[in-house]
Amino acid sequence: MEDLGFNSFCKTKESRMPVYDNNQGISRFPEFLKSECKSNLLLGSEKLRWLTPKAFLELDNMLLSINSNRVGLVKLVVGNTSAGYYKELENCDTYIDLRYIPELSCIRRDPVGIEIGAAVTISKAICALREGAIVYKKIAAHMEKIGTKFVQNTGSIGGNLVMAQREHFPSDIATILLGAGAFVNIRSGTAYETVSLEEFLERPHLDSKSVLSSVKIPLWELDRKLLFETYRAAPRAHGNALAYVNAAFLAELSSCGSSGGAVLNKCLLAFGAYGKKHAIRAREVEKLLTGRVLTARVLYEAINLVKATVVPEEGTGSEAYRSSVAVGFLFEFLSPLADATIGISRCTLSSKDAEENYEEGGHVKCPRMLSSSRQVFQLHIDYRPVGEPIVTSGAALQASGEAVYADDIPSPENCLHGSFVYSTKPLARVRGIQVNPKSQSNWISGLINYKDIPKGGKNVGSMTIFGSEPLFADDFTQCAGDRLAFLVAGTQKEADVASRLAIVNYDLENLEAPILTVEDAVARSSFFQVPPFLYPKEVGDFSKGMAEADHQIFSAEVKIDSQYYFYMESQTALAVPDEDNCMVVYSSSQCPEYVHATIAQCIGVPEHNVRVITRRVGGGFGGKAIKSMPVATACALAAHVLRQPVRIYVNRKTDMIMAGGRHPMKITYSVGFKSTGKITALKLDILVDAGIYTDISPVIPSNFMAVLRKYDWGALSFDIKVCKTNTVSRSAMRGPGEVQGSYVAEAIIENIASTLSVNADCVRKINLHTHDSLMLFHPDSSGEVPEYTLSLIWEKLAQSSEYSQRREMVSEFNKCNVWKKRGLSCVPIVHELIVRPAPGRVSILRDGSIVVEVGGIELGQGLWTKVKQMTAFALGLIKCDALEVDLLEKVRIIQADTLSLIQGGFTAGSTTSESSCEAVRLCCEILVERLRPLKEKLKTEMGSVQWEMLIQQAHMQVVNLSTSSYSGPDFSSNRYLTYGAAVSEVEVNLLTGGTTILRSDILYDCGRSLNPAVDLGQIEGAYVQGIGYFMLEEYTRNSDGLVTSDGTWTYKIPTVDTIPKQFNVEILSSGNHKNRVLSSKACGEPPLLLASSVHCATRAAVRAAREQLQSWGYHDEYGPTFNLEVPAVMPTVKEQCGLDNVETYMKWKMSTHRVEQ
Ligand SMILES: Cc1cc2nc3c(=O)[nH]c(=O)nc-3n(C[C@H](O)[C@H](O)[C@H](O)COP(=O)(O)OP(=O)(O)OC[C@H]3O[C@@H](n4cnc5c(N)ncnc54)[C@H](O)[C@@H]3O)c2cc1C
C-alpha cells in the first residue's frame, strides 16, 4: 500500500496492462508478464517432488520404487483438479504427472468404437466425440455441463473415473459412459486388462500401483431404431454444480407387428450421483423391459422398480427427491414410446435430432443464458457531472487485477500468518487445545487465546452500540463456530493446516443442553433486549379489524433460514506493530472506526496508538461490518504479543462457519380479510434467531416491521422476540430483517389469494397504500403526496412488462403442457432508508489536483465514483473556464485512514454514498467560498480564469485549500421511503423441480440518480443476490449448529445461467426530493427484496402443478394453500409439485384408459 511505500505493481508508474479494446478480438497474455512467469513449477515448498515420466517404463520404475509405507504420500496426477474436491484429505509429498506418457494422451478410432487415453482432458474428449456418431455427440453435449471450462481444460477423463471408482465421487462421466456400455483398460505393472466400466466401478479400489490407461466407448449402430439420452438434475444446470442425480439410457428398438407398439430389444439404464458409492446399471429394470412391448402398464412397472432401485444411502440428503427424479428421467425417456399414438421413428435418434443441438463447426449449442436485457433511465444534466452514467472509478484497475486489496499488500519482513481454531460443539467446557503432531511443530509460532490479552486490555472482538462480543471463548465455548484460539505460523497454508488439525479437548459433563432453536429459546426465556426506541409501533385495533373480516386465517407459520455473504474477497487483515506501542492495521472492513476502537480496547492502548487503513473492500454485503472486527483484532493481538507483523486471509470454510449471516426467523400470524381480498387485520409473533451475541440484532425488529408495512394491513399488531441461542451470532446482511419482512408480507398475501382462489397480484393491488394509509403506517418517513410513487410504478410496470397479455399466455401454456408450468408475479416494495452522519475532507493541491477523503468505504457499490462526481460538480460551481469534465479527472479518492479522518462510522444501510457525497459537497461549498473573491479579482484583471491558475494564485495568497466537514441531517428529515416493483415469470419442470427465470422486469425509484450506470449495477446485482437467497442458497447446519454448507461444492450462488433470461431494468426518475442529496435516493439494498417476485412466480407455477395433480385424483393433500420454503431449491419445488406426480399421472392415465395397457 502507498503508506508502506510498496504495492504489488509499484514498480510501474501507471498500469502496464493493455487497455481492453473489443475491436481487437481476443486479448493476448501481456508480453511483460510473460517474463515474470517462473519457468519451473512452483510447489510452494522444497519438500515436495513433481515427477514427469515420459514413458510407461519410467513410470513403472517410479511406482516400483515406492515402498509400502509411502503409498499415501505419492499421487498420480493429470490435472490434479481432484485436490479441489478432496482438499482436506491431501497430504502428499510426491506427485507423478501422467501427461507426458504418449499412450495415455491418445485418442484412437476403429470400426467398433473410440478409445480415449486416460490423461486426455475433458475438453479434448468433447472435441473428439462431437465429431463422431450421434451417441458420441450426446456424450459430448453432456460433458459440456461438467465443472467449468477451466476444469474441462485441465481435468482428465481417467482422473474423473478414478475419482468415481476410488473416492466415490458423484461423477457424470462414469454414469454417461456406463449408459453407453464403455470398457476400461487397466495397466498393472506390464500387464493390461480390459474390463467393463461397470465391473471397474464395482471392484475394490484401484491400487496405487495400477494405472487406468484408457476408456473405450463402443460404436452403436447408426440405424434409426436406437435411442440414447443423458440426464442431469443439478442446482445450476450449466454452472459448476454437481448433480443430485444423473442418468444415461440407451435402447435398441423394434416395432411390434401386431400392435405397432415399441419393443425394447436391448436397453442399458445407468443412474449415478444419487448417493450410492458409484453409478449403477439398473439391471432389474433392464430385465423387466427387455423384449417387452412398451405399454403404459410396463412403463408403470418399470418406474416403480426404478424407485426401488435408485435408493440413496441414508444421510445423503434429499433422498426421496433423488429417487423421484430418477423415476422422472426414465419416464421422460420411455413415455413417448409407450404412447401408441407416437411412432417409434419419431423418438429414435435421427441425425437431424442430434444435429439440432450443434452449431456450425460441430460446437455444442450454448444453452440460452442471458438472452436479452433492457436498461432504461432518464438523463439529468442540471448537476453535471452528477447524474451522468460515468464508468465506475477504478474499474480498469479491478478488471486487470491491479487494484490493491488488503491481502495484495506484500508481507513485511518476518510476517506471520494466523488461522482461527473454532469450536465444533455448541456448549462445552474447553479443557485444552493441542497442536496435532501431524502438523510440524516448527511451523507454529504461537497459539493465542483469551489468556494472552495483555494487562489493561479486554477480551473484546467486536463492538456495537448494543454491546460487545468476546474475541475468544474463555473456558467455555458458547456455540459451534466460536473462536477458541488464533494459531500463528510462518505461512497461511501452514497456519490453516495446523489449525484444522488442532485437537480440542471438550468436556460436556454437568452442562445444560444448548439452546439451538428459537423454540428452545422461548422455553428457556433466552432473549436479547430491544431498546424501547427501536421497538416498532403497532397500528389500529387488531380485534376490531378481525371482527370486520369475512375470512380469517389463524396461526399460519412461515420459517425463513439464513444466507451467507459470499463476498469474493474473504475476511482479511494485516497488523504491523509500530514504534512506541502503536499498531497499524490494514483491514477489509465496512467500519474501520469500530475496528480501530475494538483493537485499542483489546490490546489496552489509547485509541491514538492504533491506525486502521482500508483502501477498498472486495464485497461486504454487511459481512465486513461487525464480523471484520475480530479478524483484525486477532491479528493485532497476535502482532502485539509476538512483536511481529501478523496477517490472515480467512479461508472460505472457516469464514462460512464463523460468519453467521442473515437472521433465521419463525413467524406465526393470524390475518383477517374481506372476500374481495382487502385485509382488515394482521397479527404476528416473530421469533428472530440472533445467535449467541447481540451484534446488531436489536435493529432487526424495526427493520422487519418497517418493510412489512408495504401493504395497508388495516390493523397491525405484533410481538417480536430476539432469541439468544447457542449458534454463531447473526449479523447484518444486505437488507437485514427487511428481506424477511418483505417476504413474510408476500407469504401472507399468497396465503390469502390461495384461500380465496384468486390471483395473488390482485390481492396485492387491492392492499397497496393510499398516501393516507402510508402516513399511518410510516409516520416518520411518508413524505409529500407526489413523493409516493408506488401506484405509478405499479401501473407503469404492468404496461412495460406486458403483464396482462403474459398472464393469458401463461395460462394457455399451462393448459397445453403437462410437465412444465409457468407462473407470473408482481411484487412491490416500500423501503425505509435512514441517512446517517458522515465525514469528508477535500484538499486542493498546488497543481490543481484534488484529494478527497470520506468516511464511507468503497465496497464495489460505486461510492468513490459518486463522490468524485459530486466533488467535480460542487467545486465546479466556482465557474472557471471549461471546468466540470476536467475536474472529474483531477479528483482522487484515497483510502480510509482512521487517524486522518475520524467518525467514519459504518458503510451500511445503502445511504453511505449519498451521505459521503453530502459531506464532500459541504467541503466544496466552503472551498468555493474561500476561492470566490480571488476568482472574481482574477476575472476582472484577466478576463478568463483557468482552474490551475486560480489554485496556484490561491496557494501563493495563503488561502486554506483543505477543509473537512461532518454531514448530519436533522432527525426530522433523515428517514425517507423509496419504492419499486418487479414482475417475474418462472417456468418449473415438474419432473425435476428445476426452475428457469424466463423474465424479470424491475422498475425502481432512484429519485434523481447520482449515477444511473452505477445504480443500474446496484439494482441488478442486489436482485441477483436476492435470487440466490430465495431460490438457491442453502446455509445448512448440523444438529450441533455447526455450518455444513461450508464451501462452493455445497453452497450455490447464482451464476450466469440462473439469472433471468430476459432482464429489464428501468430507473424511475421521480423528480425533486428537497431533503435528499441533489434529489437522489439509495438503491444498494432495496432491490434485493424484489427478488421475492421470482419466488412468488415459482409458487404460482407450483400452484398450477398442484391443480393439475388434483385433477388426476388421489391427492387431496395437494390443495391450493401450501408453504413453499425459502430457498425454493429443486427438491423443495419438486416436493410441492408431488414427489410421485409421475406415478399419479400414470395411474390416472391407465384408469381413464387413455393409453393402451
Ligand atoms: C470445480 C469442479 C467441478 C467439477 N464438476 C464436475 C461435474 O459436474 N461432473 C463430474 O463428473 N465431474 C466434475 N468434476 C470432477 C472433474 O471432472 C475431475 O476433477 C477431473 O476430471 C479429474 O481429472 P484430473 O486429471 O484433474 O485428475 P487428478 O486430480 O489428477 O486425479 C484424480 C485422481 O485420480 C488418480 N488418477 C488420475 N489419473 C489416473 C490414472 N490414469 N490411473 C490411475 N489413477 C489416476 C489420481 O491419483 C487421483 O486420485 C469437477 C471438478 C472440479 C474441480
The ligand as a Gaussian input file, in Angstrom:
#p B3LYP/6-31G(d) Opt

LIG

0 1
 C      -14.862000     -27.270000      -9.630000
 C      -15.054000     -28.668000     -10.152000
 C      -16.288000     -29.020000     -10.637000
 C      -16.482000     -30.320000     -11.115000
 N      -17.712000     -30.669000     -11.584000
 C      -17.896000     -31.935000     -12.062000
 C      -19.163000     -32.344000     -12.570000
 O      -20.131000     -31.585000     -12.604000
 N      -19.282000     -33.628000     -13.011000
 C      -18.239000     -34.509000     -12.981000
 O      -18.380000     -35.640000     -13.411000
 N      -17.046000     -34.132000     -12.517000
 C      -16.848000     -32.885000     -12.045000
 N      -15.634000     -32.525000     -11.556000
 C      -14.586000     -33.528000     -11.458000
 C      -13.587000     -33.392000     -12.572000
 O      -14.119000     -33.920000     -13.735000
 C      -12.368000     -34.150000     -12.118000
 O      -11.815000     -33.425000     -11.031000
 C      -11.333000     -34.291000     -13.195000
 O      -11.846000     -34.927000     -14.315000
 C      -10.196000     -35.134000     -12.642000
 O       -9.169000     -35.165000     -13.593000
 P       -7.704000     -34.779000     -13.199000
 O       -6.883000     -35.042000     -14.367000
 O       -7.604000     -33.421000     -12.644000
 O       -7.457000     -35.833000     -12.053000
 P       -6.403000     -35.755000     -10.901000
 O       -6.862000     -34.837000      -9.856000
 O       -5.068000     -35.543000     -11.453000
 O       -6.557000     -37.245000     -10.348000
 C       -7.723000     -37.677000      -9.740000
 C       -7.493000     -38.999000      -9.036000
 O       -7.284000     -40.000000      -9.999000
 C       -5.981000     -40.580000      -9.888000
 N       -5.576000     -40.756000     -11.265000
 C       -5.574000     -39.828000     -12.238000
 N       -5.269000     -40.396000     -13.429000
 C       -5.053000     -41.693000     -13.166000
 C       -4.717000     -42.801000     -13.984000
 N       -4.577000     -42.689000     -15.290000
 N       -4.579000     -44.013000     -13.398000
 C       -4.736000     -44.150000     -12.061000
 N       -5.061000     -43.155000     -11.251000
 C       -5.224000     -41.929000     -11.799000
 C       -5.197000     -39.604000      -9.063000
 O       -4.185000     -40.237000      -8.326000
 C       -6.256000     -39.022000      -8.166000
 O       -6.507000     -39.879000      -7.077000
 C      -15.415000     -31.255000     -11.088000
 C      -14.174000     -30.874000     -10.584000
 C      -13.978000     -29.598000     -10.114000
 C      -12.633000     -29.216000      -9.576000

